[in-house]
Amino acid sequence: MSGRPSLQILRLLFVVAAIGFGVDEGQACAICFSGTVITPGQKLDSADEAVLAVPLADRSGFRVIEIVKGEVPANEAIAESAVSLDVPKLATFLDGGSAVTKLSTTGHGKPLLLFRNRMSETWTGIGVIGEQYAGWLRQLAATKHDGDGLPVKLWPSKVMGWSPLTDAQWQERARIVLPYLDADELLAAEIAYGELQRTPYRIMRGLKPQLEAAKIRFWIDDPKQLSRLPVHTLLLGIAGDENDAAELEKRIDQALLAQDTANLSAMLAADLELRGPSRLSWLHATFFADRRRTLPEIDAALLALSVQGEADAAVPRGQVIEAYRSFIRARKPMAGFVAMELANWEAWDATADYVDIIRSNVVKDPAGQFAILSYLKSSPLTAGQAALLPAAE
């Protein structure tokens, strides 16, 4: 392997960062959401107060016209000095230029969406949005309640984290934002996309009755929406048909020829959603048995399997586990890549495989070794062989 960090090490570093910095996306779809971008919806969740406000006539500040969240007096005046504007973001929504200047001249009379925490004296403005969206924003804010949420295992490890929303709250939130994915209001569309982007895949699948395959196909072919391609691809896998599966497989073949992995994991996950377990043998032959495959390509296949295994639906988790075991046997030096997830799912049938791998010393990656030893330490089938294994430190 080259001198750059392996993807397994990078995954472990993400887990460490998640623990240290309080990342709460333990249930988010791993293909769509990296955990490195704070979405407007997350900012709304974390804010104690959220309002829509318009500039005062003398431009000395802002007047609250709608209360989205918190206890803010109606028509409260907010001094300009108490508002911090996210200038790059505002410039996007105001068609370029200086956000401060454009706010009162070309904001088309739209109010500013402001967030604040109780301990702060400063409001943060993230963009302009029509007053008619106030009710929708209140609906969205109401799906997150203080004290709710469940302990979950952070993907792709068995480390415990905290999900900000229960499954019922995720379902309600996804239902609320879906119709606004293609809203004419730019900030509304971004809020909707950000929330769907971090929705757990198993919840995303529940949106199928509301999805329009023709609309999703248009989004996928729209070059202006290229950054949203992974989410749109997953949605097509949920809403599409056999023709979509055939088209996806053509695009997968093209991506492999070009060694382009930008959207590969989403395409593979969507293909598995449409074709089911029948594609597992092809995936093994193409990614695990074929020695020409690159590390990013292999990781894309594992990520697609991970998403399907977590959903435990189109491809049952038991068959994903068997696919992981076939990967372990085919790619022994990379066997640690799936150890944490197997432990997360308490899939202890791989214990013997991992004992043999540790004894043969074929895994040279320290992160991979650590992951395997952690799996074996947790496995109830390893107790009688503990003396034969190195200590997992």
C-alpha positions as CSV (number, residue, x, y, z in Angstrom):
1,M,0.0,0.0,0.0
2,S,1.1,3.6,-0.6
3,G,2.1,6.0,2.1
4,R,-1.3,7.7,2.2
5,P,-3.8,6.7,5.0
6,S,-6.0,3.7,4.2
7,L,-9.7,4.3,4.0
8,Q,-10.1,2.1,7.1
9,I,-7.8,4.5,9.0
10,L,-9.8,7.5,7.7
11,R,-13.0,5.8,8.9
12,L,-11.6,5.3,12.3
13,L,-10.5,8.9,12.4
14,F,-14.0,9.9,11.6
15,V,-15.3,7.9,14.6
16,V,-12.8,9.5,16.9
17,A,-13.7,12.9,15.6
18,A,-17.4,12.1,16.0
19,I,-16.8,11.2,19.7
20,G,-14.6,14.3,20.3
21,F,-16.8,16.8,18.6
22,G,-20.2,15.5,19.3
23,V,-21.2,14.5,15.7
24,D,-24.8,13.3,16.1
25,E,-25.3,11.6,12.7
26,G,-25.0,8.0,13.9
27,Q,-28.0,7.0,11.8
28,A,-27.4,9.1,8.7
29,C,-27.0,7.5,5.4
30,A,-23.3,6.9,5.0
31,I,-23.3,7.4,1.2
32,C,-25.1,10.8,1.4
33,F,-23.8,12.4,4.5
34,S,-20.2,12.7,5.4
35,G,-20.7,14.3,8.8
36,T,-18.4,17.2,7.9
37,V,-21.0,19.7,6.7
38,I,-23.4,21.4,9.1
39,T,-26.7,21.7,7.3
40,P,-29.3,24.5,7.8
41,G,-31.6,21.9,9.4
42,Q,-28.9,21.0,11.9
43,K,-28.5,24.7,12.7
44,L,-32.2,25.0,13.2
45,D,-32.2,22.0,15.6
46,S,-29.3,23.4,17.7
47,A,-30.7,26.9,17.9
48,D,-32.8,27.9,20.8
49,E,-34.5,30.7,18.8
50,A,-35.2,31.1,15.1
51,V,-37.0,34.0,13.5
52,L,-37.7,35.7,10.2
53,A,-36.8,39.4,10.2
54,V,-36.8,42.3,7.7
55,P,-34.5,45.3,7.7
56,L,-35.8,48.4,9.4
57,A,-36.5,51.4,7.3
58,D,-33.5,53.3,8.6
59,R,-31.3,50.2,8.1
60,S,-30.2,50.3,11.8
61,G,-31.3,46.7,12.3
62,F,-34.1,44.2,11.8
63,R,-37.7,43.6,12.9
64,V,-39.0,40.2,13.7
65,I,-42.1,39.3,11.6
66,E,-42.3,35.5,12.2
67,I,-41.2,33.4,15.1
68,V,-40.1,29.9,14.0
69,K,-38.7,28.6,17.2
70,G,-38.3,29.9,20.8
71,E,-39.8,32.6,22.9
72,V,-39.1,35.9,21.0
73,P,-41.4,38.9,21.5
74,A,-43.4,39.7,18.4
75,N,-42.1,42.6,16.3
76,E,-38.9,42.7,18.4
77,A,-36.2,45.0,17.0
78,I,-32.7,43.5,16.6
79,A,-29.8,45.9,16.3
80,E,-27.6,45.5,13.3
81,S,-24.6,45.0,15.6
82,A,-26.3,41.9,17.1
83,V,-26.6,40.2,13.7
84,S,-23.7,38.1,12.1
85,L,-24.3,37.5,8.5
86,D,-23.0,34.4,6.8
87,V,-21.9,36.5,3.8
88,P,-20.9,33.7,1.3
89,K,-24.2,31.9,2.0
90,L,-26.2,35.1,1.7
91,A,-24.4,36.0,-1.5
92,T,-25.5,32.7,-3.0
93,F,-29.1,33.4,-2.2
94,L,-29.0,37.0,-3.3
95,D,-27.3,36.3,-6.7
96,G,-23.9,37.4,-5.8
97,G,-22.3,40.6,-4.5
98,S,-22.2,41.9,-0.9
99,A,-24.8,40.3,1.3
100,V,-25.0,43.3,3.5
101,T,-25.6,45.6,0.6
102,K,-27.8,43.3,-1.4
103,L,-30.0,42.5,1.7
104,S,-31.8,45.8,1.4
105,T,-31.5,46.4,-2.3
106,T,-32.1,43.2,-4.2
107,G,-33.5,40.8,-1.5
108,H,-36.9,41.2,-3.2
109,G,-38.4,42.1,0.1
110,K,-37.8,38.6,1.6
111,P,-37.0,38.3,5.3
112,L,-33.7,37.0,6.7
113,L,-33.7,33.6,8.5
114,L,-31.9,34.2,11.9
115,F,-30.8,31.7,14.5
116,R,-29.6,32.3,18.1
117,N,-28.6,30.3,21.1
118,R,-29.7,31.4,24.6
119,M,-26.1,32.0,25.7
120,S,-25.3,34.2,22.7
121,E,-26.1,37.8,22.2
122,T,-25.6,37.5,18.5
123,W,-28.0,36.3,15.8
124,T,-26.7,34.5,12.8
125,G,-28.4,35.0,9.4
126,I,-28.0,32.1,6.9
127,G,-30.1,33.3,4.0
128,V,-33.3,34.9,2.8
129,I,-36.6,33.1,2.5
130,G,-40.2,34.0,1.8
131,E,-42.5,34.7,4.7
132,Q,-44.8,32.0,3.4
133,Y,-42.3,29.4,4.5
134,A,-42.5,30.3,8.2
135,G,-45.2,27.6,8.8
136,W,-43.1,25.0,7.1
137,L,-40.0,26.0,9.1
138,R,-42.1,25.7,12.3
139,Q,-43.2,22.2,11.2
140,L,-39.6,21.2,10.6
141,A,-38.4,22.6,14.0
142,A,-41.2,20.7,15.8
143,T,-39.9,17.3,14.7
144,K,-36.9,17.7,17.1
145,H,-37.7,17.7,20.8
146,D,-35.3,18.2,23.6
147,G,-34.5,14.9,25.4
148,D,-35.6,12.8,22.4
149,G,-33.3,10.6,20.4
150,L,-31.8,7.2,21.0
151,P,-28.3,5.8,21.6
152,V,-27.0,4.3,18.4
153,K,-23.9,2.8,17.1
154,L,-21.8,5.1,14.9
155,W,-21.3,3.9,11.4
156,P,-19.1,2.1,10.6
157,S,-18.0,1.2,14.2
158,K,-19.7,-0.3,17.2
159,V,-18.9,2.8,19.2
160,M,-22.0,4.3,20.9
161,G,-23.2,7.7,19.9
162,W,-26.4,9.6,20.2
163,S,-28.9,10.1,17.4
164,P,-30.7,13.5,17.5
165,L,-34.0,12.0,16.2
166,T,-36.0,8.9,16.8
167,D,-37.2,6.9,13.8
168,A,-40.7,8.4,14.0
169,Q,-39.1,11.9,14.0
170,W,-37.0,11.1,11.0
171,Q,-40.0,9.8,9.2
172,E,-42.0,13.0,9.9
173,R,-39.1,15.2,9.0
174,A,-38.4,13.4,5.7
175,R,-42.2,13.6,4.8
176,I,-42.1,17.4,5.5
177,V,-39.0,18.2,3.4
178,L,-39.5,15.9,0.4
179,P,-42.0,18.2,-1.5
180,Y,-39.5,21.1,-1.2
181,L,-36.5,19.4,-2.9
182,D,-37.2,21.3,-6.1
183,A,-38.7,24.4,-4.5
184,D,-38.2,27.7,-6.4
185,E,-37.1,29.3,-3.1
186,L,-33.4,28.5,-3.0
187,L,-33.0,28.4,0.8
188,A,-36.0,26.2,1.2
189,A,-34.6,23.7,-1.4
190,E,-31.3,23.7,0.4
191,I,-32.9,23.1,3.7
192,A,-34.9,20.2,2.3
193,Y,-31.9,18.7,0.5
194,G,-29.7,18.9,3.6
195,E,-32.3,17.1,5.7
196,L,-32.9,14.3,3.2
197,Q,-29.1,14.0,2.7
198,R,-28.7,13.1,6.4
199,T,-31.9,10.9,6.6
200,P,-31.1,7.3,7.4
201,Y,-31.5,5.1,4.3
202,R,-34.0,2.8,6.0
203,I,-36.2,5.9,6.5
204,M,-35.6,7.1,3.0
205,R,-36.9,3.9,1.6
206,G,-40.2,4.6,3.4
207,L,-40.7,7.6,1.1
208,K,-41.4,5.4,-2.0
209,P,-45.1,6.1,-2.2
210,Q,-44.3,9.9,-2.4
211,L,-41.5,9.6,-5.0
212,E,-41.9,10.4,-8.7
213,A,-39.4,8.5,-10.7
214,A,-39.7,10.8,-13.8
215,K,-38.9,13.8,-11.7
216,I,-35.9,12.1,-10.1
217,R,-34.6,11.1,-13.6
218,F,-34.7,14.7,-14.6
219,W,-32.8,15.7,-11.5
220,I,-30.1,13.1,-12.2
221,D,-29.6,14.4,-15.8
222,D,-29.6,18.1,-14.7
223,P,-25.9,19.3,-14.6
224,K,-26.9,22.1,-12.2
225,Q,-27.8,19.5,-9.6
226,L,-24.6,17.5,-9.9
227,S,-23.7,18.0,-6.2
228,R,-26.9,16.2,-5.3
229,L,-26.4,13.2,-7.5
230,P,-25.8,10.6,-4.7
231,V,-29.1,11.4,-3.0
232,H,-31.0,11.5,-6.3
233,T,-29.4,8.2,-7.3
234,L,-30.5,6.5,-4.1
235,L,-34.0,7.9,-4.5
236,L,-34.1,6.5,-8.1
237,G,-33.2,3.1,-6.7
238,I,-36.2,3.3,-4.4
239,A,-38.7,4.7,-6.9
240,G,-37.3,3.2,-10.2
241,D,-38.0,0.2,-12.3
242,E,-36.1,-2.4,-14.4
243,N,-35.3,0.2,-17.0
244,D,-33.7,2.4,-14.4
245,A,-31.7,-0.6,-13.2
246,A,-30.4,-1.3,-16.7
247,E,-29.4,2.4,-17.1
248,L,-27.7,2.4,-13.7
249,E,-25.7,-0.7,-14.7
250,K,-24.5,1.0,-17.9
251,R,-23.4,4.0,-15.8
252,I,-21.6,1.7,-13.4
253,D,-19.8,0.0,-16.2
254,Q,-18.7,3.4,-17.6
255,A,-17.6,4.5,-14.1
256,L,-15.4,1.4,-13.8
257,L,-13.9,1.9,-17.2
258,A,-13.0,5.5,-16.2
259,Q,-12.1,4.5,-12.6
260,D,-14.5,7.2,-11.5
261,T,-15.8,6.6,-8.0
262,A,-17.6,10.0,-7.4
263,N,-21.1,8.4,-7.4
264,L,-20.2,4.7,-7.5
265,S,-21.4,3.8,-4.0
266,A,-24.8,5.4,-4.6
267,M,-25.2,3.7,-8.0
268,L,-24.3,0.3,-6.5
269,A,-26.6,0.8,-3.6
270,A,-29.5,1.8,-5.9
271,D,-28.7,-1.2,-8.2
272,L,-28.9,-3.5,-5.2
273,E,-32.2,-1.9,-4.2
274,L,-33.7,-2.6,-7.6
275,R,-32.2,-6.0,-8.4
276,G,-31.9,-7.4,-4.8
277,P,-29.6,-10.3,-3.8
278,S,-29.3,-11.5,-7.4
279,R,-26.5,-8.8,-7.9
280,L,-24.4,-10.0,-5.0
281,S,-22.5,-12.6,-7.0
282,W,-21.7,-10.0,-9.7
283,L,-20.6,-7.6,-7.0
284,H,-18.2,-10.2,-5.6
285,A,-16.7,-11.1,-8.9
286,T,-16.4,-7.5,-10.0
287,F,-15.0,-5.8,-6.9
288,F,-13.7,-8.5,-4.5
289,A,-12.3,-11.2,-6.8
290,D,-11.0,-8.9,-9.6
291,R,-7.5,-7.8,-8.7
292,R,-7.6,-4.8,-11.1
293,R,-10.0,-3.0,-8.8
294,T,-8.7,0.0,-6.9
295,L,-9.1,0.7,-3.2
296,P,-11.7,3.4,-3.7
297,E,-13.7,1.1,-6.0
298,I,-13.7,-1.7,-3.4
299,D,-14.6,0.8,-0.6
300,A,-17.6,2.0,-2.8
301,A,-18.9,-1.6,-3.0
302,L,-18.5,-2.1,0.7
303,L,-20.3,1.1,1.4
304,A,-23.2,0.1,-0.8
305,L,-23.4,-3.2,1.0
306,S,-23.3,-1.4,4.4
307,V,-26.3,0.8,3.5
308,Q,-28.3,-2.2,2.4
309,G,-27.3,-4.2,5.4
310,E,-28.3,-1.4,7.8
311,A,-31.7,-1.2,6.1
312,D,-32.1,-5.0,6.1
313,A,-34.7,-4.9,3.4
314,A,-34.0,-5.2,-0.4
315,V,-30.9,-7.2,0.4
316,P,-31.4,-8.9,3.8
317,R,-28.7,-8.2,6.4
318,G,-27.8,-11.9,6.6
319,Q,-26.9,-12.0,2.9
320,V,-24.8,-8.8,3.3
321,I,-23.0,-10.5,6.1
322,E,-22.3,-13.5,3.9
323,A,-21.0,-11.0,1.2
324,Y,-18.7,-9.5,3.8
325,R,-17.4,-12.9,4.7
326,S,-16.7,-13.6,1.0
327,F,-14.8,-10.3,0.9
328,I,-12.8,-11.3,4.0
329,R,-11.8,-14.6,2.3
330,A,-11.0,-12.9,-1.1
331,R,-9.2,-9.8,0.4
332,K,-7.5,-11.0,3.6
333,P,-5.2,-8.0,3.9
334,M,-8.3,-5.8,3.9
335,A,-10.4,-8.0,6.2
336,G,-10.4,-5.3,8.9
337,F,-12.5,-3.0,6.7
338,V,-15.7,-4.8,7.7
339,A,-14.8,-6.0,11.2
340,M,-16.4,-3.1,13.1
341,E,-19.7,-3.3,11.2
342,L,-19.8,-7.1,11.7
343,A,-19.4,-6.5,15.4
344,N,-22.0,-3.8,15.3
345,W,-24.5,-6.3,13.8
346,E,-23.2,-9.0,16.3
347,A,-22.4,-11.2,13.3
348,W,-20.1,-13.6,15.1
349,D,-20.0,-16.2,12.3
350,A,-16.9,-14.5,11.0
351,T,-15.0,-15.3,14.2
352,A,-13.1,-18.3,12.8
353,D,-12.2,-16.3,9.7
354,Y,-10.7,-13.5,11.8
355,V,-8.9,-15.9,14.1
356,D,-7.2,-17.5,11.0
357,I,-6.3,-14.0,9.6
358,I,-4.7,-12.8,12.9
359,R,-2.7,-16.0,13.2
360,S,-1.5,-15.7,9.6
361,N,-0.5,-12.1,10.2
362,V,-1.6,-11.0,6.7
363,V,-3.2,-7.7,7.8
364,K,-0.4,-5.1,8.0
365,D,-2.6,-2.0,8.4
366,P,-2.6,-1.1,12.2
367,A,-6.2,0.2,11.9
368,G,-7.3,-3.1,10.3
369,Q,-5.5,-5.1,13.0
370,F,-7.2,-3.1,15.7
371,A,-10.6,-3.5,14.1
372,I,-10.2,-7.3,13.9
373,L,-8.9,-7.7,17.4
374,S,-11.8,-5.5,18.7
375,Y,-14.2,-7.8,16.9
376,L,-12.6,-10.9,18.3
377,K,-12.6,-9.4,21.8
378,S,-16.3,-8.8,21.6
379,S,-17.1,-12.2,20.0
380,P,-18.6,-14.8,22.4
381,L,-17.0,-17.5,20.2
382,T,-13.5,-16.3,20.9
383,A,-13.3,-17.0,24.7
384,G,-11.8,-20.4,24.4
385,Q,-9.1,-19.1,22.1
386,A,-8.2,-15.9,23.8
387,A,-4.8,-17.1,24.9
388,L,-3.8,-17.7,21.3
389,L,-4.6,-14.1,20.2
390,P,-2.5,-11.0,20.8
391,A,-4.0,-8.4,23.2
392,A,-6.2,-5.7,21.6
393,E,-4.8,-2.5,23.0
